[in-house]
Amino acid sequence: MKVLVTLKRVIDPYVKIRVRADGSGVETANVKMSTNPFDEIAIEEAVRLKEQGLASSTIVVAIGSAATQENLRAALALGIDNALFVPCEASLQPLAVARILQKIIVRENPQLVIMGKQAIDDDNNQVGQMLAALLAWPQCTFASQILLRDEGSRVEVTREIDGGLETISANLPAVITTDLRLNTPRYASLPNIMRAKQKPLTTVTLEELAIETQTGIETLAVKAPKERKGGVMVDSVDSLLDKLKNEAKVIE
């Protein structure tokens, strides 16, 4: 069974986000970038399936600037077998990303696609669902556990919902999106980092895929949220009630 995972390069989650002076977007120059945390979980799950002998090969796919190849090499160092890079400097909308991935999946023919449920830079949570629709494949979103059944012909996924946990089953091929509690990503060892330099990293252009990336959506302006005032400590319940009544005016 071949497993395909996706990767997106985003601003590191521990970096304070700053909006550009012209309001055209978020400042990315000289800002630390890293692999999207949900994609790290997808990569870890694919590597575990390979280690358990349930997957025969793994491949990671990323769309982005040339620097994204660093993140692909990092995924290879974690245990992924092959990497595929699609150069694109533009910011793509979810549907365009899904269409690119659809073409790659048809080309690579994986039996299972695992991807992060969302990217932390735009929080759209749309690509996985759109991709499954374009492929006409079953989808299992927000996975906190993945089990292969019936000799790898079916997948059983426990997913997190508002009311608790739900277990669903789907025939392969299928698309799965990962949630935080699926696993804990590992760190790459130095020997694996060195071996990753020899693993194949293939570049495929948008022209080769014959994909139209234009969108009807235009970002007019990006604004930072208003800064909230810091909290204050109170020394008694009476003082708290006084502030709630006279300053916040939430009680009478």
HUFEN-V286421 format. One record per residue. RES is the residue in three letters. PHI is phi in whole degrees, 0 to 359 (999 if undefined). Layout:
RES_PHI + RES_PHI
This chain:
MET_999 + LYS_263 + VAL_245 + LEU_248 + VAL_237 + THR_246 + LEU_217 + LYS_230 + ARG_272 + VAL_228 + ILE_296 + ASP_307 + PRO_298 + TYR_264 + VAL_268 + LYS_284 + ILE_285 + ARG_235 + VAL_274 + ARG_299 + ALA_300 + ASP_273 + GLY_72 + SER_277 + GLY_164 + VAL_266 + GLU_290 + THR_241 + ALA_292 + ASN_57 + VAL_248 + LYS_296 + MET_245 + SER_207 + THR_286 + ASN_308 + PRO_305 + PHE_292 + ASP_288 + GLU_299 + ILE_292 + ALA_297 + ILE_297 + GLU_300 + GLU_293 + ALA_296 + VAL_296 + ARG_295 + LEU_298 + LYS_292 + GLU_295 + GLN_280 + GLY_79 + LEU_270 + ALA_240 + SER_275 + SER_204 + THR_227 + ILE_218 + VAL_247 + VAL_237 + ALA_220 + ILE_241 + GLY_163 + SER_286 + ALA_302 + ALA_295 + THR_297 + GLN_297 + GLU_297 + ASN_291 + LEU_295 + ARG_297 + ALA_296 + ALA_294 + LEU_297 + ALA_292 + LEU_278 + GLY_129 + ILE_291 + ASP_280 + ASN_224 + ALA_228 + LEU_228 + PHE_243 + VAL_247 + PRO_293 + CYS_196 + GLU_277 + ALA_284 + SER_275 + LEU_264 + GLN_280 + PRO_306 + LEU_295 + ALA_295 + VAL_298 + ALA_298 + ARG_292 + ILE_297 + LEU_296 + GLN_301 + LYS_297 + ILE_293 + ILE_293 + VAL_299 + ARG_287 + GLU_273 + ASN_58 + PRO_281 + GLN_265 + LEU_216 + VAL_245 + ILE_241 + MET_216 + GLY_297 + LYS_294 + GLN_196 + ALA_263 + ILE_284 + ASP_276 + ASP_243 + ASP_54 + ASN_288 + ASN_54 + GLN_231 + VAL_298 + GLY_302 + GLN_292 + MET_295 + LEU_297 + ALA_299 + ALA_294 + LEU_295 + LEU_276 + ALA_61 + TRP_254 + PRO_297 + GLN_229 + CYS_230 + THR_260 + PHE_57 + ALA_287 + SER_249 + GLN_203 + ILE_232 + LEU_230 + LEU_269 + ARG_236 + ASP_51 + GLU_57 + GLY_81 + SER_267 + ARG_217 + VAL_241 + GLU_245 + VAL_237 + THR_265 + ARG_235 + GLU_269 + ILE_234 + ASP_301 + GLY_271 + GLY_140 + LEU_242 + GLU_230 + THR_252 + ILE_232 + SER_234 + ALA_215 + ASN_282 + LEU_274 + PRO_285 + ALA_208 + VAL_248 + ILE_237 + THR_248 + THR_263 + ASP_252 + LEU_296 + ARG_270 + LEU_293 + ASN_195 + THR_245 + PRO_301 + ARG_272 + TYR_258 + ALA_282 + SER_276 + LEU_300 + PRO_300 + ASN_291 + ILE_296 + MET_291 + ARG_293 + ALA_298 + LYS_294 + GLN_263 + LYS_283 + PRO_290 + LEU_232 + THR_260 + THR_256 + VAL_233 + THR_274 + LEU_296 + GLU_295 + GLU_296 + LEU_278 + ALA_56 + ILE_250 + GLU_266 + THR_257 + GLN_294 + THR_227 + GLY_272 + ILE_263 + GLU_235 + THR_275 + LEU_279 + ALA_197 + VAL_239 + LYS_233 + ALA_284 + PRO_293 + LYS_296 + GLU_288 + ARG_272 + LYS_289 + GLY_292 + GLY_284 + VAL_233 + MET_268 + VAL_246 + ASP_260 + SER_200 + VAL_295 + ASP_298 + SER_295 + LEU_297 + LEU_297 + ASP_297 + LYS_291 + LEU_296 + LYS_276 + ASN_263 + GLU_260 + ALA_280 + LYS_56 + VAL_261 + ILE_228 + GLU_241
